[in-house]
Amino acid sequence: MSSFVKLPVVVIVSSNSVISNAVISLFESERAGLCRADDSHPRQVMRSIEREQPDIVIVDPDTVGLRPAAFMAELRKSNAHTEVIGYVACYAGGLARECLKAGFAGIVSQSGAMIDIVEAVRTVAMGGVFIGEGFENLCQATGEEPLQQDPTDLLSPRERHVLQQVARGLSLKEIANELGISTKTVETYKARASEKIGLTKRSSIVEFALERSWL
C-alpha cells in the first residue's frame, strides 16, 4: 500500500520544472493530486490556484513576483483555507522569516532533500508548522518564544514513527515494508532523527522511547 494514500491536493508554483517533476515523482501513485503552475505572472498563478482549489500550495516566492504578504492577500480572496509552504533558497533567511510572518505554514530549503517537501506537506496537512533544516531559528519570527523545547518537538511525524519502530526492534527493511517506502528513505529518516535528538545507539533510542511512553 502506498504511504501517500491520504495526501491532500497540492499545487506547486515554481519556474523550475525539474524540481516540480521531482516532487511529483516522490508522491508516487498520488501524483494525480498534484499539479504545476509554471507561469510566472502573478495573475495566471492565482487563476491556476483558484481553479484547482488545493489544500496546500508549495511556492517559490521569487517565481510569482509578489512579496509573501501580498501573495497571501491575493490567495485569501478566493482560497480561504489553502495552506502555503514556502520553497526558499537556503541563504534567504530574511525571505523565509517574511513568509512565516505573512502566515505561511511551512518553509523548506531549496538546497534540502526532496523528501523534505513531502514531509512538509504531511506536517502541514496534519495542522502543524514545518520549519526545514537550516531555518530552525525562524520559529522566533513572529516574536513568540521558541516552540521546540523538548527534543521530541524537533521530530517530524515520520521521523518519530521510524524511531519508535527502531526502539521496538524492527529492522530498517521491516520499517520500509510497513510504510511502503525504500530502505534508503528510512535510513534518511533515522539519521535525521538521531541527529536531532543526539542519539545514535539503539539502546539509547530505546531508553529515549521508554522515557516518553512510546513503547
Secondary structure, DSSP 8 states (H G I E B T S, - for coil): --TTTT---EEEE-S-HHHHHHHHHHTGGGGGGEEE----SHHHHHHHHHHH--SEEEE-HHHHTS-HHHHHHHHHTT-SS-EEEEEE-TT-HHHHHHHHHHT-SEEEETTS-THHHHHHHHHHHTT--EE-TT-GGGGGTTSS--S--SGGGGS-HHHHHHHHHHHTT--HHHHHHHHTS-HHHHHHHHHHHHHHHT--SHHHHHHHHHHTT--
